[in-house]
Amino acid sequence: MSLIRYEHSPFSQFQRELSRVFDERSDVVTSDWAPRVDIKEYDDKYVLEADVPGVDPKDIDITMEDGVLSLKGTRALDNVEERKNFRRVERSYGSFYRRFSLPETVDGDSIKATAKDGVLTVEIPKLEKVQPRRIEIKH
């Protein structure tokens, strides 16, 4: 039975093959697909929204280390249509891994995440601005 996978772009197959090469030769974490992400900036926070339809929130790990926010998870392959030795798979499946460097102005201890309708929302509060302190000159 052959498996035919729809590629969104010609670069996708090349990227996957390159990832496998690096995965076999190093400890670099690679992924089978990458969720689309929007990042918005507000006065008091950043909001990251990732499209993760079909991914159970319990299968997603979010970590913050050394100013880098990491999203890691897995979407299982299911509901494959099968007819006379033919399968059609257009949706991406397998593991994903995304990393985002955050500015030093974020409050890493207060990050919150929610998931609803296939969208993961991560709120990253900014630290309150430290007001300049006037230093008195003694004479």
DSSP file with accessible surface (Angstrom, degrees, kcal/mol):
  #  RESIDUE AA STRUCTURE BP1 BP2  ACC     N-H-->O    O-->H-N    N-H-->O    O-->H-N    TCO  KAPPA ALPHA  PHI   PSI    X-CA   Y-CA   Z-CA
    1    1 A M              0   0  121      0, 0.0     2,-0.3     0, 0.0    85,-0.1   0.000 360.0 360.0 360.0 133.5    0.0    0.0    0.0
    2    2 A S  E     -a   86   0A  66     83,-1.0    85,-0.6     2,-0.0     2,-0.5  -0.731 360.0-144.2-100.8 149.5    1.4    3.4   -0.9
    3    3 A L  E     -a   87   0A  85     -2,-0.3     2,-0.5    83,-0.1    85,-0.1  -0.952  11.5-163.8-113.2 122.1    1.0    6.5    1.1
    4    4 A I  E     -a   88   0A  89     83,-1.1    85,-1.5    -2,-0.5     2,-0.5  -0.933   6.4-165.2-108.9 124.6    0.6    9.8   -0.8
    5    5 A R  E     -a   89   0A  59     -2,-0.5     2,-0.4    83,-0.1    85,-0.2  -0.932  16.7-132.7-114.2 129.1    1.2   12.9    1.2
    6    6 A Y        -     0   0  122     83,-2.1     2,-0.5    -2,-0.5     3,-0.1  -0.648  21.2-151.3 -78.6 127.3    0.1   16.3   -0.1
    7    7 A E        -     0   0   51     -2,-0.4     4,-0.0     1,-0.1    83,-0.0  -0.877  10.9-149.4-103.3 132.0    2.9   18.9    0.3
    8    8 A H  S    S+     0   0  115     -2,-0.5    -1,-0.1     1,-0.2     3,-0.0   0.802  83.8   3.2 -68.5 -29.7    2.1   22.5    0.9
    9    9 A S  S >> S-     0   0   49      1,-0.1     3,-1.2    -3,-0.1     4,-0.6  -0.989  73.5-112.2-151.2 157.6    5.2   23.6   -0.9
   10   10 A P  H 3> S+     0   0  128      0, 0.0     4,-0.9     0, 0.0     3,-0.3   0.798 115.7  62.6 -61.6 -24.7    8.2   22.0   -2.7
   11   11 A F  H 3> S+     0   0  118      1,-0.2     4,-2.9     2,-0.2     5,-0.2   0.780  86.3  74.5 -72.3 -23.9   10.4   23.1    0.2
   12   12 A S  H <> S+     0   0   24     -3,-1.2     4,-2.4     1,-0.2    -1,-0.2   0.905  96.6  45.6 -58.3 -47.8    8.4   21.0    2.7
   13   13 A Q  H  X S+     0   0   82     -4,-0.6     4,-2.5    -3,-0.3    -1,-0.2   0.930 114.1  49.1 -63.4 -43.6    9.9   17.7    1.6
   14   14 A F  H  X S+     0   0  118     -4,-0.9     4,-2.6     1,-0.2    -2,-0.2   0.932 111.5  49.5 -60.3 -45.0   13.4   19.1    1.5
   15   15 A Q  H  X S+     0   0  103     -4,-2.9     4,-2.5     1,-0.2    -1,-0.2   0.914 111.1  49.4 -62.2 -42.5   13.0   20.6    5.0
   16   16 A R  H  X S+     0   0   28     -4,-2.4     4,-2.1    -5,-0.2    -1,-0.2   0.931 112.4  47.4 -63.6 -43.7   11.8   17.3    6.4
   17   17 A E  H  X S+     0   0   84     -4,-2.5     4,-1.9     2,-0.2    -2,-0.2   0.916 112.0  49.8 -64.6 -42.4   14.7   15.4    4.8
   18   18 A L  H  X S+     0   0   75     -4,-2.6     4,-2.3     1,-0.2     5,-0.2   0.919 109.3  52.6 -62.2 -40.7   17.2   17.9    6.1
   19   19 A S  H  X S+     0   0   29     -4,-2.5     4,-2.6     1,-0.2    -1,-0.2   0.898 107.3  52.1 -61.9 -40.8   15.7   17.7    9.6
   20   20 A R  H  X S+     0   0  104     -4,-2.1     4,-2.0     2,-0.2    -1,-0.2   0.896 107.4  52.4 -63.9 -39.2   16.0   13.9    9.5
   21   21 A V  H  X S+     0   0   56     -4,-1.9     4,-1.1     1,-0.2    -2,-0.2   0.960 114.0  42.2 -61.0 -48.5   19.7   14.1    8.6
   22   22 A F  H  X S+     0   0  111     -4,-2.3     4,-1.0     1,-0.2     6,-0.4   0.880 111.4  56.5 -66.7 -35.4   20.4   16.5   11.5
   23   23 A D  H  < S+     0   0   82     -4,-2.6     3,-0.3     1,-0.2    -1,-0.2   0.884 107.7  48.4 -64.3 -36.7   18.2   14.4   13.9
   24   24 A E  H  < S+     0   0  153     -4,-2.0    -1,-0.2     1,-0.2    -2,-0.2   0.764 118.2  39.7 -73.9 -23.9   20.2   11.3   13.1
   25   25 A R  H  < S+     0   0  201     -4,-1.1     2,-0.3    -3,-0.3    -1,-0.2   0.428 120.1  20.4-109.7  -0.6   23.6   13.1   13.7
   26   26 A S  S  < S-     0   0   43     -4,-1.0     0, 0.0    -3,-0.3     0, 0.0  -0.921  77.9-100.7-153.9-179.5   22.9   15.3   16.7
   27   27 A D  S    S+     0   0  168     -2,-0.3     2,-0.2     2,-0.1    -4,-0.1   0.188  70.9 134.7 -93.8  15.7   20.7   16.0   19.7
   28   28 A V        -     0   0   80     -6,-0.4     2,-0.4     1,-0.1    -2,-0.2  -0.449  57.7-125.6 -68.3 134.2   18.8   18.7   17.8
   29   29 A V        -     0   0   68     -2,-0.2     2,-0.2     2,-0.0    -1,-0.1  -0.702  34.0-176.9 -82.5 128.8   15.1   18.5   18.3
   30   30 A T        -     0   0   34     -2,-0.4     2,-0.3    66,-0.1   -14,-0.0  -0.737  10.7-144.7-119.0 172.3   13.2   18.3   15.0
   31   31 A S        -     0   0   32     -2,-0.2    65,-0.2    66,-0.1     3,-0.1  -0.950  19.3-139.4-139.3 157.3    9.6   18.2   14.1
   32   32 A D  S    S-     0   0   61     63,-2.6     2,-0.3    -2,-0.3    64,-0.2   0.702  91.8   0.0 -83.6 -24.5    7.3   16.7   11.4
   33   33 A W  B     -c   96   0B  24     62,-1.3    64,-0.5    59,-0.1    -1,-0.2  -0.960  65.7-133.8-156.1 166.4    5.3   19.9   11.1
   34   34 A A        -     0   0   52     -2,-0.3     2,-0.1    62,-0.2    62,-0.1  -0.985  21.7-127.3-132.7 122.7    5.1   23.4   12.6
   35   35 A P        -     0   0    3      0, 0.0     2,-0.2     0, 0.0    17,-0.1  -0.386  32.2-108.1 -65.7 144.9    1.9   25.1   13.7
   36   36 A R        -     0   0  182     15,-0.4    15,-2.5    -2,-0.1     2,-0.4  -0.534  41.9-160.4 -71.0 140.3    1.2   28.5   12.3
   37   37 A V  E     -F   50   0C  30     13,-0.2     2,-0.4    -2,-0.2    13,-0.2  -0.976  18.4-165.4-132.9 137.5    1.7   31.2   14.9
   38   38 A D  E     -F   49   0C 102     11,-2.6    11,-3.0    -2,-0.4     2,-0.5  -0.966  10.3-163.1-113.6 139.0    0.7   34.8   15.3
   39   39 A I  E     -F   48   0C  99     -2,-0.4     2,-0.4     9,-0.2     9,-0.2  -0.991   6.9-172.2-125.0 125.1    2.4   37.0   17.9
   40   40 A K  E     -F   47   0C  81      7,-2.9     7,-2.7    -2,-0.5     2,-0.5  -0.908  11.2-147.2-116.3 144.8    0.8   40.2   19.1
   41   41 A E  E     +F   46   0C 122     -2,-0.4     2,-0.2     5,-0.2     5,-0.2  -0.940  18.4 175.7-114.6 131.1    2.3   42.9   21.3
   42   42 A Y        -     0   0  107      3,-3.3     3,-0.1    -2,-0.5    -2,-0.0  -0.720  47.6 -96.2-119.0 173.9    0.2   45.0   23.7
   43   43 A D  S    S+     0   0  161     -2,-0.2     3,-0.1     1,-0.2    -1,-0.0   0.880 122.9  25.5 -59.1 -37.2    1.3   47.6   26.3
   44   44 A D  S    S+     0   0  102      1,-0.1    82,-2.8    81,-0.1     2,-0.3   0.482 127.3   6.8-109.4  -4.8    1.4   45.0   29.1
   45   45 A K  E     - G   0 125C  55     80,-0.3    -3,-3.3    -3,-0.1     2,-0.4  -0.992  57.5-117.9-164.8 167.6    1.9   41.7   27.4
   46   46 A Y  E     -FG  41 124C  35     78,-2.6    78,-3.2    -2,-0.3     2,-0.5  -0.912  26.0-155.4-109.9 146.2    2.7   39.6   24.3
   47   47 A V  E     -FG  40 123C  10     -7,-2.7    -7,-2.9    -2,-0.4     2,-0.5  -0.987   5.0-166.0-127.1 123.2    0.1   37.1   23.1
   48   48 A L  E     -FG  39 122C   3     74,-2.8    74,-3.1    -2,-0.5     2,-0.5  -0.928   3.7-170.1-107.7 126.9    1.1   34.1   21.0
   49   49 A E  E     -FG  38 121C  52    -11,-3.0   -11,-2.6    -2,-0.5     2,-0.4  -0.986   3.9-172.7-120.5 124.1   -1.6   32.2   19.2
   50   50 A A  E     -FG  37 120C   0     70,-2.8    70,-2.9    -2,-0.5     2,-0.7  -0.954  23.8-129.9-119.3 132.4   -0.7   28.8   17.6
   51   51 A D  E     + G   0 119C  82    -15,-2.5   -15,-0.4    -2,-0.4    68,-0.2  -0.723  39.8 156.9 -80.3 112.9   -3.0   26.8   15.4
   52   52 A V    >   +     0   0    3     66,-3.0     3,-1.9    -2,-0.7    66,-0.2  -0.349  13.4 176.5-133.1  53.6   -3.0   23.3   16.8
   53   53 A P  T 3  S+     0   0   65      0, 0.0     3,-0.1     0, 0.0    65,-0.0  -0.307  71.9  17.8 -62.5 139.7   -6.3   21.6   15.6
   54   54 A G  T 3  S+     0   0   62      1,-0.2     2,-0.6    21,-0.0    22,-0.3   0.482  95.6 119.9  81.0   1.2   -6.6   18.0   16.5
   55   55 A V    <   -     0   0   14     -3,-1.9    -1,-0.2    20,-0.1    20,-0.1  -0.890  62.8-133.0-103.4 123.1   -3.9   18.3   19.2
   56   56 A D    >   -     0   0   72     -2,-0.6     3,-2.7    18,-0.3    18,-0.2  -0.566  16.6-129.4 -70.4 130.9   -5.0   17.5   22.8
   57   57 A P  G >  S+     0   0   76      0, 0.0     3,-1.6     0, 0.0    -1,-0.1   0.822 108.4  62.7 -53.5 -28.7   -3.8   20.2   25.2
   58   58 A K  G 3  S+     0   0  155      1,-0.3    -2,-0.0     3,-0.0    -3,-0.0   0.695  97.1  59.3 -71.4 -12.7   -2.4   17.4   27.4
   59   59 A D  G <  S+     0   0   73     -3,-2.7    15,-0.8    15,-0.1     2,-0.5   0.218  91.4  87.6 -95.4  12.0   -0.1   16.5   24.5
   60   60 A I  E <   -D   73   0B  19     -3,-1.6     2,-0.5    13,-0.2    13,-0.2  -0.952  58.9-162.6-115.2 130.5    1.5   20.0   24.4
   61   61 A D  E     -D   72   0B  98     11,-3.7    11,-2.4    -2,-0.5     2,-0.5  -0.958   4.3-170.3-110.3 130.1    4.5   21.0   26.5
   62   62 A I  E     +D   71   0B  56     -2,-0.5     2,-0.3     9,-0.2     9,-0.2  -0.985  12.4 172.9-120.0 124.8    5.3   24.6   27.0
   63   63 A T  E     -D   70   0B  75      7,-2.1     7,-3.0    -2,-0.5     2,-0.4  -0.946  21.8-156.3-131.6 155.0    8.6   25.6   28.6
   64   64 A M  E     +D   69   0B  65     -2,-0.3     2,-0.3     5,-0.2     5,-0.2  -0.991  25.9 157.1-130.6 119.2   10.5   28.8   29.3
   65   65 A E  E >   -D   68   0B 136      3,-2.3     3,-1.5    -2,-0.4    -2,-0.1  -0.967  65.4 -11.8-148.3 128.8   14.3   28.6   29.8
   66   66 A D  T 3  S-     0   0  150     -2,-0.3     3,-0.1     1,-0.3    -1,-0.1   0.865 128.5 -50.2  52.1  42.2   17.0   31.2   29.3
   67   67 A G  T 3  S+     0   0   30      1,-0.2    35,-3.3    34,-0.1     2,-0.5   0.624 114.3 115.9  76.6  12.7   14.6   33.6   27.6
   68   68 A V  E <   -DE  65 101B  23     -3,-1.5    -3,-2.3    33,-0.2     2,-0.5  -0.965  51.9-154.3-121.0 123.5   13.4   31.0   25.1
   69   69 A L  E     -DE  64 100B   1     31,-3.0    31,-2.6    -2,-0.5     2,-0.4  -0.837  16.8-164.4 -93.2 127.4    9.8   29.9   25.0
   70   70 A S  E     -DE  63  99B   9     -7,-3.0    -7,-2.1    -2,-0.5     2,-0.5  -0.946  11.7-166.1-118.4 135.2    9.4   26.4   23.6
   71   71 A L  E     +DE  62  98B   1     27,-3.0    27,-2.7    -2,-0.4     2,-0.4  -0.984  17.2 170.0-115.7 126.9    6.2   24.7   22.3
   72   72 A K  E     +DE  61  97B  90    -11,-2.4   -11,-3.7    -2,-0.5     2,-0.3  -0.999  11.4 126.2-139.6 137.4    6.4   20.9   21.8
   73   73 A G  E     -DE  60  96B   5     23,-1.9    23,-2.6    -2,-0.4     2,-0.4  -0.971  39.7-113.6-170.4-173.4    3.6   18.4   21.1
   74   74 A T  E     - E   0  95B  72    -15,-0.8     2,-0.5    -2,-0.3   -18,-0.3  -1.000   6.3-161.5-143.5 138.3    2.2   15.7   18.9
   75   75 A R  E     - E   0  94B  17     19,-2.6    19,-3.5    -2,-0.4     2,-0.1  -0.992  26.1-136.6-117.7 124.0   -0.8   15.2   16.7
   76   76 A A        -     0   0   75     -2,-0.5     2,-0.4   -22,-0.3    -2,-0.0  -0.452  18.4-112.7 -79.1 150.1   -1.7   11.5   16.0
   77   77 A L        +     0   0   72     -2,-0.1     2,-0.3    16,-0.1     3,-0.1  -0.675  52.8 150.8 -80.4 126.6   -2.6   10.3   12.5
   78   78 A D        +     0   0   86     -2,-0.4     0, 0.0     1,-0.1     0, 0.0  -0.961  41.2  34.6-149.7 169.2   -6.2    9.2   12.4
   79   79 A N        +     0   0  152     -2,-0.3     2,-0.5     1,-0.2    -1,-0.1   0.906  66.3 179.2  50.8  51.0   -9.2    8.9   10.0
   80   80 A V        -     0   0   38     -3,-0.1     2,-0.4     9,-0.1    -1,-0.2  -0.717  26.3-130.7 -84.3 127.0   -7.1    8.0    7.0
   81   81 A E  E     -B   88   0A  91      7,-0.6     7,-1.0    -2,-0.5     2,-0.4  -0.634  27.5-167.4 -78.1 129.3   -9.3    7.4    3.9
   82   82 A E  E     +B   87   0A 106     -2,-0.4     2,-0.3     5,-0.2     5,-0.2  -0.972  17.2 158.8-127.0 128.8   -8.4    4.1    2.3
   83   83 A R  E >   -B   86   0A 162      3,-2.1     3,-0.6    -2,-0.4    -2,-0.0  -0.918  69.0 -27.0-148.7 123.2   -9.4    2.9   -1.2
   84   84 A K  T 3  S-     0   0  205     -2,-0.3     3,-0.1     1,-0.3    -1,-0.0   0.889 127.0 -39.7  39.8  66.7   -7.8    0.2   -3.4
   85   85 A N  T 3  S+     0   0  115      1,-0.2   -83,-1.0   -84,-0.1     2,-0.4   0.802 116.3 116.7  59.7  29.6   -4.2    0.6   -2.1
   86   86 A F  E <   -aB   2  83A  76     -3,-0.6    -3,-2.1   -85,-0.1     2,-0.4  -0.992  38.9-179.3-132.4 133.6   -4.6    4.4   -1.9
   87   87 A R  E     -aB   3  82A  73    -85,-0.6   -83,-1.1    -2,-0.4     2,-0.5  -0.985  13.0-153.7-126.4 143.6   -4.4    6.7    1.1
   88   88 A R  E     +aB   4  81A 136     -7,-1.0    -7,-0.6    -2,-0.4     2,-0.5  -0.969  17.2 172.0-120.0 121.0   -4.8   10.4    1.0
   89   89 A V  E     +a    5   0A  10    -85,-1.5   -83,-2.1    -2,-0.5    -9,-0.1  -0.966  14.5 151.1-130.3 111.1   -3.2   12.4    3.8
   90   90 A E        +     0   0   80     -2,-0.5     2,-0.2   -85,-0.2    -1,-0.1   0.666  53.1  83.1-108.4 -28.7   -3.2   16.2    3.5
   91   91 A R  S    S-     0   0  129      1,-0.1     2,-0.1   -86,-0.0   -85,-0.1  -0.565  82.5-117.2 -79.9 141.6   -3.1   17.2    7.2
   92   92 A S        +     0   0   24     -2,-0.2     2,-0.3   -58,-0.1   -59,-0.1  -0.473  39.0 174.2 -75.1 148.0    0.2   17.2    9.0
   93   93 A Y        +     0   0   63     -2,-0.1     2,-0.3   -61,-0.1   -17,-0.2  -0.916  30.5  56.9-146.5 171.2    0.7   14.9   11.8
   94   94 A G  E    S- E   0  75B  13    -19,-3.5   -19,-2.6    -2,-0.3     2,-0.2  -0.694  91.1 -17.0 102.6-155.4    3.5   13.7   14.2
   95   95 A S  E     - E   0  74B  43     -2,-0.3   -63,-2.6   -21,-0.2   -62,-1.3  -0.514  53.4-165.2 -90.1 153.0    5.6   15.9   16.5
   96   96 A F  E     -cE  33  73B   2    -23,-2.6   -23,-1.9   -65,-0.2     2,-0.3  -0.953   5.5-176.2-132.0 155.6    6.0   19.6   16.3
   97   97 A Y  E     + E   0  72B  42    -64,-0.5     2,-0.4    -2,-0.3   -25,-0.2  -0.917   4.9 173.7-153.8 120.1    8.6   21.9   18.0
   98   98 A R  E     - E   0  71B  74    -27,-2.7   -27,-3.0    -2,-0.3     2,-0.4  -0.991   9.2-165.1-129.7 142.5    8.7   25.7   17.9
   99   99 A R  E     - E   0  70B 146     -2,-0.4     2,-0.4   -29,-0.2   -29,-0.2  -0.980   1.8-169.5-128.6 142.5   11.0   28.0   19.8
  100  100 A F  E     - E   0  69B  24    -31,-2.6   -31,-3.0    -2,-0.4     2,-0.4  -0.992  18.2-137.8-134.9 123.9   10.7   31.8   20.4
  101  101 A S  E     - E   0  68B 110     -2,-0.4   -33,-0.2   -33,-0.2   -34,-0.1  -0.691  26.3-155.6 -78.1 129.8   13.4   34.1   21.8
  102  102 A L        -     0   0   30    -35,-3.3     4,-0.0    -2,-0.4    -2,-0.0  -0.798  17.4-106.9-108.6 150.6   11.7   36.5   24.2
  103  103 A P    >   -     0   0   54      0, 0.0     3,-1.3     0, 0.0    -1,-0.1  -0.257  31.0-111.7 -69.6 161.9   12.9   40.0   25.2
  104  104 A E  T 3  S+     0   0  189      1,-0.3   -37,-0.0     3,-0.0    -2,-0.0   0.629 109.1  76.1 -68.5 -11.0   14.4   40.5   28.7
  105  105 A T  T 3  S+     0   0   76      2,-0.1    22,-3.7    21,-0.1    -1,-0.3   0.361  74.5 101.4 -84.7   5.4   11.3   42.6   29.5
  106  106 A V  B <  S-I  126   0D  13     -3,-1.3     2,-1.1    20,-0.3    20,-0.3  -0.628  73.3-128.3 -92.7 153.2    9.0   39.6   30.0
  107  107 A D    >   -     0   0   43     18,-3.3     3,-1.7    -2,-0.2     4,-0.1  -0.783  25.5-175.8 -96.9  90.3    7.8   38.1   33.2
  108  108 A G  G >  S+     0   0   26     -2,-1.1     3,-0.8     1,-0.3    -1,-0.2   0.745  77.6  61.0 -62.1 -24.0    8.7   34.5   32.6
  109  109 A D  G 3  S+     0   0  161      1,-0.2    -1,-0.3    -3,-0.1    -2,-0.0   0.615 103.3  50.4 -79.3 -12.0    7.1   33.4   36.0
  110  110 A S  G <  S+     0   0   50     -3,-1.7    -1,-0.2    15,-0.2    -2,-0.2   0.158  73.9 135.5-114.1  17.9    3.7   34.7   35.1
  111  111 A I    <   -     0   0   40     -3,-0.8     2,-0.3    13,-0.1    13,-0.2  -0.473  33.1-168.9 -69.4 136.9    3.2   33.1   31.6
  112  112 A K  E     -H  123   0C 147     11,-2.1    11,-3.0    -2,-0.2     2,-0.4  -0.955   5.4-163.6-128.1 147.8   -0.3   31.5   31.2
  113  113 A A  E     +H  122   0C  51     -2,-0.3     2,-0.3     9,-0.2     9,-0.2  -0.987   8.6 175.5-134.3 142.6   -1.6   29.2   28.4
  114  114 A T  E     -H  121   0C  92      7,-2.5     7,-3.3    -2,-0.4     2,-0.4  -0.951  14.3-151.4-137.1 158.1   -5.1   28.2   27.3
  115  115 A A  E     +H  120   0C  46     -2,-0.3     2,-0.3     5,-0.2     5,-0.2  -0.999  21.9 159.2-133.8 132.2   -6.5   26.1   24.5
  116  116 A K  E >   -H  119   0C 155      3,-2.1     3,-1.6    -2,-0.4    -2,-0.0  -0.947  65.9  -7.4-153.6 132.4   -9.8   26.5   22.8
  117  117 A D  T 3  S-     0   0  146     -2,-0.3     3,-0.1     1,-0.3   -65,-0.0   0.837 128.5 -50.8  54.1  38.7  -11.2   25.4   19.4
  118  118 A G  T 3  S+     0   0   29      1,-0.2   -66,-3.0   -66,-0.2     2,-0.5   0.613 114.1 113.5  79.9  10.9   -7.8   24.2   18.2
  119  119 A V  E <   -GH  51 116C  42     -3,-1.6    -3,-2.1   -68,-0.2     2,-0.5  -0.972  53.5-153.0-120.2 123.2   -6.0   27.4   19.1
  120  120 A L  E     -GH  50 115C   8    -70,-2.9   -70,-2.8    -2,-0.5     2,-0.5  -0.831  13.5-164.1 -90.6 124.9   -3.3   27.5   21.8
  121  121 A T  E     -GH  49 114C  25     -7,-3.3    -7,-2.5    -2,-0.5     2,-0.5  -0.966   5.9-171.8-115.4 123.2   -3.0   31.0   23.3
  122  122 A V  E     -GH  48 113C   0    -74,-3.1   -74,-2.8    -2,-0.5     2,-0.5  -0.971   7.8-157.9-116.6 119.0    0.0   31.9   25.4
  123  123 A E  E     -GH  47 112C  75    -11,-3.0   -11,-2.1    -2,-0.5   -76,-0.2  -0.874   6.8-171.1 -99.2 125.5    0.0   35.2   27.3
  124  124 A I  E     -G   46   0C   3    -78,-3.2   -78,-2.6    -2,-0.5   -13,-0.1  -0.905  14.5-147.0-120.0  99.1    3.4   36.5   28.2
  125  125 A P  E     -G   45   0C  35      0, 0.0   -18,-3.3     0, 0.0   -80,-0.3  -0.315  11.1-127.9 -68.0 150.0    3.2   39.5   30.6
  126  126 A K  B     -I  106   0D  47    -82,-2.8   -20,-0.3   -20,-0.3     2,-0.1  -0.666  27.6-106.6 -90.2 150.7    5.7   42.3   30.4
  127  127 A L        -     0   0   91    -22,-3.7     2,-0.1    -2,-0.3    -1,-0.1  -0.472  43.4 -97.2 -69.7 147.6    7.6   43.4   33.5
  128  128 A E        -     0   0  182     -2,-0.1     2,-0.1     1,-0.1    -1,-0.1  -0.460  48.4-101.7 -64.8 139.9    6.5   46.7   34.9
  129  129 A K        -     0   0  186     -2,-0.1     2,-0.5     1,-0.1    -1,-0.1  -0.413  30.8-127.0 -65.9 134.4    8.8   49.4   33.7
  130  130 A V        -     0   0  137     -2,-0.1    -1,-0.1    -3,-0.1     3,-0.1  -0.725  25.2-129.6 -82.7 124.6   11.3   50.4   36.3
  131  131 A Q        -     0   0  148     -2,-0.5    -1,-0.0     1,-0.1    -3,-0.0  -0.500  28.8-100.4 -75.0 142.5   11.1   54.2   36.7
  132  132 A P        -     0   0  121      0, 0.0     2,-0.5     0, 0.0    -1,-0.1  -0.340  36.4-136.7 -61.4 141.5   14.4   56.0   36.5
  133  133 A R        -     0   0  198     -3,-0.1     2,-0.4     2,-0.0    -3,-0.0  -0.899  10.5-129.8-105.5 129.5   15.8   56.9   39.9
  134  134 A R        -     0   0  226     -2,-0.5     2,-0.6     1,-0.0     0, 0.0  -0.633  19.3-150.7 -78.3 130.1   17.2   60.3   40.5
  135  135 A I        -     0   0  119     -2,-0.4     2,-0.3     2,-0.0    -1,-0.0  -0.900  10.9-136.7-106.4 123.4   20.6   60.2   42.1
  136  136 A E        -     0   0  156     -2,-0.6     2,-0.6     1,-0.0    -2,-0.0  -0.574  10.4-136.7 -81.4 137.1   21.5   63.1   44.3
  137  137 A I        -     0   0  138     -2,-0.3     2,-0.4     2,-0.0    -1,-0.0  -0.844  17.9-146.0 -94.2 121.9   24.9   64.5   44.0
  138  138 A K              0   0  185     -2,-0.6     0, 0.0     0, 0.0     0, 0.0  -0.726 360.0 360.0 -89.2 138.9   26.4   65.3   47.4
  139  139 A H              0   0  225     -2,-0.4    -2,-0.0     0, 0.0     0, 0.0  -0.894 360.0 360.0-137.3 360.0   28.7   68.3   47.7
